Amino acid sequence: MLNGPRPAKPLVVGLAYECQMVDGVPSHPGDVTMDAVVTEERVRVFSSALSRRTRA
């Protein structure tokens, strides 16, 4: 077993085309939450912690 501090949660970023974006999707217990999605037109940030970091 590893002893010591656990590393910070990794940043999870998805890549998509803007035409693939939708307003919402169903979620399930095993799903991984995205912090952001990057398209050819913009970056959509979903994580409040990441949003604060990118506005600084």
C-alpha positions in Angstrom: 0.0 0.0 0.0 1.0 3.5 -0.6 1.4 5.8 2.3 1.3 9.5 2.1 -0.8 12.2 0.5 -3.1 11.3 -2.3 -2.5 13.2 -5.6 -5.0 15.9 -6.6 -8.0 14.8 -8.7 -6.9 14.9 -12.4 -8.5 17.5 -14.7 -10.9 15.7 -17.0 -11.4 17.5 -20.4 -13.4 16.1 -23.3 -13.0 17.0 -27.0 -16.0 17.3 -29.3 -17.4 19.2 -32.3 -19.8 22.0 -31.5 -22.6 20.2 -33.4 -22.3 17.3 -30.9 -23.1 19.5 -27.9 -26.5 19.1 -26.2 -28.1 20.9 -23.2 -28.1 17.8 -20.9 -27.5 14.1 -20.7 -28.7 11.5 -18.2 -26.1 10.6 -15.6 -25.5 7.3 -13.9 -23.5 6.4 -10.7 -20.5 5.1 -12.5 -20.1 8.1 -14.8 -17.0 10.3 -14.8 -17.9 14.0 -14.6 -16.1 16.3 -17.1 -14.5 19.5 -15.9 -14.6 21.0 -19.4 -15.3 20.3 -23.0 -13.3 21.9 -25.8 -14.9 22.3 -29.3 -13.7 24.1 -32.4 -15.7 27.2 -31.3 -15.3 27.4 -27.6 -14.4 25.9 -24.2 -17.3 25.0 -22.0 -16.3 24.8 -18.3 -18.4 22.8 -15.9 -16.2 22.7 -12.8 -16.6 25.7 -10.5 -13.0 25.2 -9.3 -11.7 25.3 -12.9 -13.9 28.3 -13.7 -12.3 30.3 -10.9 -8.8 29.3 -12.0 -9.4 30.3 -15.7 -10.9 33.8 -14.8 -7.9 34.8 -12.7 
